[in-house]
């Protein structure tokens, strides 16, 4: 089975994250950039399928030159090769434009199965797998907590707030996963060394047949107009109970629209 895993490099969610003051995009230059956490679970699931059914696992990343660091980290976990879509014109692309570029790259890779994280920690819009599946004309099995492969048939337990739904589809398909699906492996020293020699193909917009005007700020369907830092947390209000503590509590909750 030919499996492609979408991997995104994002600012570390455990560190301070900022937007650039000049164009309101994520300031990746000053951040500690890592593999999007959910994508590590997608990589692990792809490797498990390869080990059980055979095939090849390819990492697909769209991002600047520095995203190569995350590509090599992903390859050290065990995938066979990677494709890196990099072009200066991509800066400022919205989710819609990003899905167009990734779908164009996937069209050249002829994947039987595309696996990705259910969301990215920098955007958290959860729409990419749906958009890509729509552009490719294949099924989208999203929010998986379990994935079973039986020949060309995929069965997914889709995680919901009430429990889970069972969904089936035939390959080719796009599957997004949550962090409940598995436990990602740690790269071994052998895997880290091997990753340095694994092939990484670089593609530009021209290679994909996508015009620069369709991506970046020119092709964006949404934009951040302004941003401000989160205000510092205040000390809160202290209520001394002199017989009316309950009333004051209810008044406070009503003011905050909790009741």
N, C-alpha and C positions, 0 to 999 in steps of 0.2 A: 504494500500500500504506500502510495506517495503522499506523505503528510507534510503540510507546511504549518509552522507555528508563527503567529504574529507576535513580535516582541517590540516593546516600546521602551526607550530610555527616558526616565523621569527623574525629577529632583527627589532626593531622599525625603520621604514623608516624616522621618524622625527629626529632621533639621529644619531650620528656618527657610521658608520659601518666599520668593518675591516675584513681582512683575516688573518688567523693565519700564522705566519712566518715559522712554522715548516713543514706544509703540504699544504698551500695555500687554505685551506677550510675556510668557514665562521666562524669567531670567535664568537660563540654563548655564550661562557662562560662569556665574558665581556660585552655582549650586554643586552639591555632592550628588552626581548623577548615578543612578543605579537602574537595574532591570525592574520594570513595573512588577510589583509583587505577584499579582494574579497571573502574570505571564509565566512565572516559574512553575506554577501548577499546570499550566498548559503544556510546557516543555516536558514535564514529568509524565503527563498522560500520554503524550505522543511517543515517548520512549518506551513506556509500558506496552503500547499497542505494537510498536515495532518489534519488541522482544517476544511478544506472543504470536504475531502474525507475519513478521518479516516486513521488508520495505525500506524506505529511506525517509529521514526527517530533515527538513530544510527550515532554517530560520529566515524570516522575512522582516526587515526593519526599514522604516522610513525615518530619516533624521539626519542631522548634520554630521560632519566628519567625526566628531567626538563620540558618536554613537557606536563606533567600532569597538570601544571598550566593553560595552554591554553585549555586543555580538560575540566577542571572544569569550566572555563569561558564559553566555548561553551555550556556545559550542563546547565549552569545557565540561558541561553536564552530560554530553553524549551525542547530540545531533551530528549529522554528517557534513553539512555545508550551510552556507548562508548567502542571502542576497540583500544588498544594502542599497536602497533607493536614496540617493543624495543629490541635491540640486539647490543652489542658492535661492532659486525662485520659490522654493517650497516654504520659506519662512513666512509665517502669518497665516498659513492655511487653516481653514475651519474643518470641522468633522466631515462635512459633505465633500469638500475637495480631497481630504485625506482618503476617504473611502474610494474615490475615483482613482487615485494613484495606486492604492493598494490592490484594487480590483484589476487594474491594468497589469500590474506585476504578476498577480495570481493567474491571470489569463495566459501568461507565458510559461508558467510553472506546471500547468496541467495537474493540479492537486486533486487527489481523491478525497482528501479530508483536510479542512482548514480548522485549526484549533487556536483559540485566543483566550485571554483573561476576560472575565465578565465586565470589567471596568478598568480604567487606568486611574492611578492615585492622583494625577494632576488635573484630569478633566472630569472624571466620574459621571460621564453622560450616558454610558451603557448603550450606545446606539451603533457603534462601529460594526459588530457582527451582523446586525440586521441590515445595515446599509450595504455591506459587502455582499451578503447573500442575495439581496435584491438586484444588485448590479450584475452578479454572476448568473442569476436565474436559477439558484439552487436553494435547498431547504436550509433554514436557520434553526438549530436546536440550541437554545440559549439557557444560561443559568444552570448548567449541569452540576449535579453533585455526584453523579455516577454515569459512566459511559460504557456501553457494551458493544463490541463489534462482532458481528456474525456474518462473515462474507462481505457482501455489499450492503448489509442492513445494519443501521445504527439504532441503538435504543438508549434513550437518555432519561434519567430521573431529574426533572427540572425542579429545582428548589424554590418553594414559595413560602409565604408567611404562615400559611395554614398547614404545610407539610410538603408534598411533592406531587408532580404530575409525571406520568409515563408517556413519552413521545417517541415515535419511531419514524425513520426516514431512510432513504437509500442514498448511497454516495453517488456523486459528489455532494458534500454538505459543509456547512460552517457550524462549528460547535464552540460555544463559550462556556468557561468553567469558573466555579467559585473555589474558594480555598478549602472547602469541605470534601473535595474529590480525592485528594491524595496527600502525601507528604513528600515534597520535592527532595531529591537526593543532593548531597553536597558534592561538588566537583572534587575528584581525587587528584593527586599530584600528577598521575599519568594522564588524566583527562585534561588538566591545565596545559601540560606540555604538548599534548596531541592537538589541542585547539589552535596552537600557533601555526600549525601546518595545514589546517583544514581550509578548503577554498572558500573565499568570500567574493562573490561577483558584485560589481558596482554597476548600477543602472541610473541613468539620468532621465529627465522628462522626455528628452528626444528619443531615447531608447524605447520608451513606453508609448510614444505617440500622443503625449499629453502636452497641450500648449501652455506656456508660462502664464498666459492670461486667465487660465482656468483654475489656477491655484494661487497661493499666497494672498496678500491683501486684495489684489485685484479680483480674484475669484471667490473671495469669502462671502458667505451668505449671512454671517454674523460677526460681530466685533465687540470688543470691550471698549466702552467709551471713556470710562474713568475708573479709578480704583483708589481705595484708601486702606491703610493698615487697620487691622482689628483693634478696637480700643482696649486699653488695659483693663483687666478685671478689677472691679471695685471691691471694697471690703464688705458691701452689703448692708442691710438695715438690721439693727438689733432691737428686738421688742422685749421690754420688761413686763412680765405678767403680773399685773396688780388686780387680777380678777376679770380683766377683759382681754386676756391673751387670745382666746379662741376667736373673739369677734375681730380683733386686729388681724389675725391670721387669715380669716376669710376675706376681709377687706383687701388685704395684700394680694391674695390669690385672684380675687375678682379684678383688681387693677391690672394684673398681669394676664388676665383673660384665661386663667386656668379653670375657673368655675364660672 
